[in-house]
Amino acid sequence: MTQYGLLIDNEYCTGCHSCEVACKNERSLPRGQWGIKVLELGPWKLQDNKHWEYRYIPVPTSSCDLCEDRVAAGEKPSCVHHCLASAMEYGTLESLAAKMAEKGKMASIFIP
């Protein structure tokens, strides 16, 4: 049986929260409940002591089912479809693991 998952490239997430909004709308989630939540890390000063850095980390929650209805209809999960930075990919675990190996860092795979 082929398993599917979500690859999130945290290096390219801009923190726009489009994935959160798309998920809440797709699943009609109530206030305070999330299917995916963007965590904000930072700011912290870089070693050059002149620049600051932030990180945004999209994290699927226990409410995420990878939009099984959309996927069954041949569409991408809502968060992937609406990600403005194209920092998310949906696919088989084998294909996502290969992409993650190429990336090397700051990526994670979510399996519901």
N, C-alpha and C positions, 0 to 999 in steps of 0.2 A: 504494500500500500504506500503510495506516494504521499509524503507529508509536505505541507506548505507552511511558510512563515513570512516574517516581515524583517527586512534588513534595514537598519537605521544607521545612517552615516552622520554621527554627531559632529563631525568636523564642519559639515556644510549646513547644518540647521541654523537658520537665522533668528529663531525665536519669534516668528510671526504669529504663531498659534493657529494657523489655518487648519492644521490637522485636528486640533481640539474642536474648533467650531464645526468643521465638516462632520466629525464623528457625532457630536451632540445633536446636530440637525438630522443626520441619517438615522440615528437610533432613537430620537426623541427622548433623550436622557434628561431627567429633572435637574434643577439647579443643585449644584454641589456634587453631582455624579459625573464621572468622566470615563470615556472609553480609552482615551489616550490623554496624557497630561504632560505639558512641557515644563520641565524643571529648569530653573535658572541658577547657574553656578557662577559666582563672582560678584563684583569685580575683584581682580587681584593685579598687583603691579608686576610687570615683567622684570627680568634681570637687568635690563638697561635702565631701569628706574625712571623711564620717561613715558612708557606706554602701559595701558591697562588692557586686560583681557576678560572676556565673558565667555561662558559656554552655555549652550541650550541643549537640553537632553530630553527628547520625547520618550516617554515611558508608557507603554500600553498597560492598562489596568486589568483587573479581573473581569471587568465588564466588556472587554474586547473579545469579539468572536471572529475577528478579521473580516467583518462584513460578509458572513457566509451567504446571505441572500444575494448580494451584489455579485460575489464571485461565482455563485451558481448560475447567474444570468450572463456570465462571461465578462464582467466588469472588474476593475481593480477595487480594492478596499477604498473607502471614501478618503481616508487619511492620505493614502498614496496618490490618489487622483488629484487631490487639492494641495499637495505639498508644493509651495512656490519655489523652493530651493532644489526640488528633485532629490531630496536627501533620504527618501524612503523607496524601497523596492519590495514587491511581492513576488514570490516564486517558490520553486521547490527548494527544500533544504539543501540539496546537493548544489544547485546553481547559486544559492545565496552563500553557502560556505566557500565556494570557489571565489566569488567576488570579495568576500570578507578576507580571504587569504591574500588576495592581490592588494587589498587596502592596507592590511597590516595593523592598523590602530584606529581607535576612536569609532569603531562600528560595533553594533550588537545585533543579534538575531533574536526575534521574539517568536515563540511557538505557543499557540493557545492550548 
